[in-house]
Amino acid sequence: MKILVIGGNGTIGSNVVKRLREKHSVVIAGRSAGDYQIDMTQEE
């Protein structure tokens, strides 16, 4: 299963990603780092 984790580079998110990667494909989205850079404050 492919899972998107927003904030996957933070303290809690990095531990979540570590566990999920044991059995799943994980994509990380974040403000300044990750597979995709996103800004949740922008409507577009």
Secondary structure, DSSP 8 states (H G I E B T S, - for coil): -EEEEETTTSHHHHHHHHHHTTTSEEEEEESSSSSEE--TTS--
